Amino acid sequence: MKTIAVLVGSNRKESINLKFAQALEKLAAGRLKFDYVDLVSLPMYNDDDIPNYPASAQALKDKVEAADGVLFVTPEYNRSIPPILKNAVDWASRPWGKNSWVGKHAAIVGASPGAIGTIAAQMHLRAIMVGLGTILMGRPEVYFQMRPGLVDENNDITDPETKTFLSGFIDDFASWVGVEENRSAA
């Protein structure tokens, strides 16, 4: 089973993006193991801290490097990504020459109560992550509008069409993180 480092860009206790990630995890059961990365304990990135690299930043790098793929689950703050997520991206890209993102297969999703989901945040994150060397899955794109009751208290998707679409995303993502394995088998 492939391990996925999951970075949820919200630190709210009732985060809809965490709930969305947990619903995706249920859809991926048996194929992908989600390993949630702690972003809250990271100090604000400061290049002065590189000589005494923080343990929490090293833990982030270790999880990203050990994972078969990365799933970014981002809310949208003022048409961009939240600072907690950008901070994690920056820590994992350092120190110079030890960028943990290079060559890592990844996908970006996000949830919002708004009709356009998290499209602006995802576009910003795509630009950043391509520049850092991740290999991003292009489609399907998931700009998820979280409506009341769409994900129940057990993290199940309640709408059959939405469940089918998101199951298709998980199928594609599972294939994406197994690209090297699939190519060598062909």
C-alpha positions, 0 to 999 in steps of 0.5 A: 500500500502506498503512503501519502503525506497529507498536508492540510493547510488549516489549523482550525479544529473544525476545518472543512479541509481536514474533514474533506481529507478524512473523507478522501482517506475513507475513499482510499482505504485499502490502497493508500495510507494517509499520513497527516503531517503536523504543520502546527508545531512548525516555527515560522520559517527563518533562514537563521534557524537552518544551522539548528534545524528545528526537530518539527521541520525535520519531522516534516522533511522525513515524512515527505521523503518517506512518502510515496506521494503528497496530497495538499489539501488547501483552503483559500485565504485572500485568493492564495494559500494559507501561511501555515501551508506556505511555511511547511512548503518552505521548511521542506525545501531547505536547507539549500541542496536538500529540497524534499519536494524534488521528484515527489508525485503530488496532487492538490485539492481543497474545499471551501463553502464558496462556489469556486472552491479553492481555485485561486489557492490551488493555482498559486500552490501549483506554481510554487510546487512546480518551481520546487520540483514536484511532479503534479497530477494535472487532472482531475482538478478538485475545487470542492464546494463543501455544503452542509451534509455533503460529508457526514459525521463518519466522513462519508460522502453522502451524495452519490455523484460526488462520491463517484467523482471523488472516487475517480480522483482517488483512483487517478491519484493512486495510479499517479503515485504508482507511476514508476512502478506501473511503468517498470511493469509495462 
